[in-house]
């Protein structure tokens, strides 16, 4: 079934909002009238959002630190995890850790990540990401 006309009509009637808002029924809503409180999102939708967010983090990381693409997959994806978590602006503040990583000094880079406020805030996540950076192996 072709929903193109219905989609256009619903966009006109509901509007398209790319950030959450409170609708007239006082429900948290997003997109074209998606009631997040009562309907939520499906696992498929969550994974689609996740893939988009991973791609965004990856692109930001490569743009700011082009050398990261040369890392092995496990280390590169550990950095994507970190970027996903803190944002590219904060990644840029990890000057020592990133310089050590660029130079291939993985042990000291991992230690730098672990000796941060971020590590204290996220606990086990930081331990796993740092160990992945240290060893080049998935945790």
C-alpha positions as CSV (number, residue, x, y, z in Angstrom):
1,X,0.0,0.0,0.0
2,X,1.3,3.5,-0.8
3,X,1.0,5.8,2.1
4,X,2.6,8.9,0.5
5,X,-0.6,11.0,0.5
6,X,-1.5,10.0,4.0
7,X,2.0,10.8,5.2
8,X,1.8,14.3,3.7
9,X,-1.6,14.8,5.2
10,X,-0.5,13.7,8.6
11,X,2.6,15.9,8.5
12,X,0.2,18.9,7.7
13,X,-2.2,18.0,10.5
14,X,0.3,16.9,13.1
15,X,3.4,18.8,12.1
16,X,6.9,17.5,12.0
17,X,9.0,18.2,15.1
18,X,12.5,16.8,15.3
19,X,12.9,17.5,19.0
20,X,10.7,16.4,21.8
21,X,7.8,18.6,22.7
22,X,4.6,18.5,24.8
23,X,1.5,18.1,22.7
24,X,-1.9,19.5,23.4
25,X,-2.8,16.4,25.4
26,X,0.3,17.1,27.7
27,X,2.2,14.1,26.4
28,X,5.9,14.0,25.4
29,X,5.8,13.8,21.6
30,X,8.3,13.7,18.7
31,X,8.3,13.4,14.9
32,X,4.9,13.4,13.4
33,X,2.7,13.1,16.5
34,X,4.6,10.1,18.1
35,X,3.4,9.9,21.7
36,X,6.6,8.8,23.5
37,X,4.9,8.4,26.8
38,X,2.2,5.9,25.8
39,X,3.6,4.5,22.5
40,X,7.4,4.8,23.0
41,X,9.5,3.4,20.2
42,X,10.1,-0.2,19.0
43,X,13.4,-2.0,19.3
44,X,13.8,-1.7,15.5
45,X,13.4,2.1,15.8
46,X,15.8,2.2,18.7
47,X,18.4,0.4,16.7
48,X,17.8,2.6,13.7
49,X,18.5,5.6,15.9
50,X,21.5,3.9,17.4
51,X,23.0,3.2,14.0
52,X,22.5,6.9,13.0
53,X,24.1,8.0,16.2
54,X,27.1,5.7,15.7
55,X,27.6,7.0,12.2
56,X,27.4,10.6,13.5
57,X,30.0,9.8,16.2
58,X,32.2,8.0,13.7
59,X,32.1,10.9,11.2
60,X,32.9,13.5,13.9
61,X,35.8,11.4,15.2
62,X,37.3,11.0,11.7
63,X,36.8,14.7,10.9
64,X,38.5,15.9,14.1
65,X,41.1,13.0,14.4
66,X,41.7,11.6,10.9
67,X,44.4,9.3,12.1
68,X,41.9,7.3,14.2
69,X,40.8,5.5,11.0
70,X,44.2,3.8,11.0
71,X,43.6,2.1,14.3
72,X,42.6,-1.5,14.5
73,X,38.8,-2.1,14.6
74,X,38.6,-2.7,18.3
75,X,40.5,0.4,19.3
76,X,38.7,2.6,16.7
77,X,35.3,1.4,17.9
78,X,36.3,1.9,21.5
79,X,36.9,5.6,20.6
80,X,33.5,5.6,18.8
81,X,31.9,4.3,22.0
82,X,33.7,7.1,24.0
83,X,32.7,9.8,21.4
84,X,29.1,8.5,21.5
85,X,29.1,8.8,25.3
86,X,30.8,12.2,25.8
87,X,30.5,14.0,22.4
88,X,33.3,15.1,20.1
89,X,33.9,18.4,22.1
90,X,34.9,16.4,25.2
91,X,36.9,13.9,23.2
92,X,39.0,16.9,22.1
93,X,39.7,17.8,25.7
94,X,41.5,14.4,26.2
95,X,44.6,15.8,24.6
96,X,47.1,13.6,26.4
97,X,45.1,10.4,25.9
98,X,44.6,11.1,22.2
99,X,48.2,12.0,21.6
100,X,49.4,8.8,23.3
101,X,46.9,6.8,21.3
102,X,48.0,8.4,18.1
103,X,51.6,7.5,19.0
104,X,50.6,3.8,19.6
105,X,51.3,4.0,23.4
106,X,48.1,2.1,24.2
107,X,48.9,1.3,27.8
108,X,49.5,4.9,28.8
109,X,46.5,6.1,26.7
110,X,44.3,3.6,28.5
111,X,45.6,4.8,31.8
112,X,44.9,8.4,30.8
113,X,41.3,7.5,30.1
114,X,41.0,5.7,33.4
115,X,42.5,8.6,35.4
116,X,39.7,11.0,34.4
117,X,36.5,12.3,35.8
118,X,34.7,10.5,32.9
119,X,36.0,7.2,34.2
120,X,34.7,8.0,37.7
121,X,31.3,8.9,36.3
122,X,30.7,5.9,34.1
123,X,32.6,3.2,36.0
124,X,32.6,-0.2,34.3
125,X,32.1,1.4,30.9
126,X,35.4,3.2,31.2
127,X,37.1,0.0,32.4
128,X,35.9,-1.8,29.3
129,X,36.7,1.0,26.8
130,X,40.2,1.5,28.3
131,X,41.0,-2.2,28.3
132,X,39.9,-2.4,24.6
133,X,42.2,0.5,23.9
134,X,45.0,-1.2,25.9
135,X,44.7,-4.6,24.2
136,X,43.0,-4.1,20.9
137,X,40.6,-6.8,21.8
138,X,36.9,-6.7,22.4
139,X,35.9,-6.8,26.1
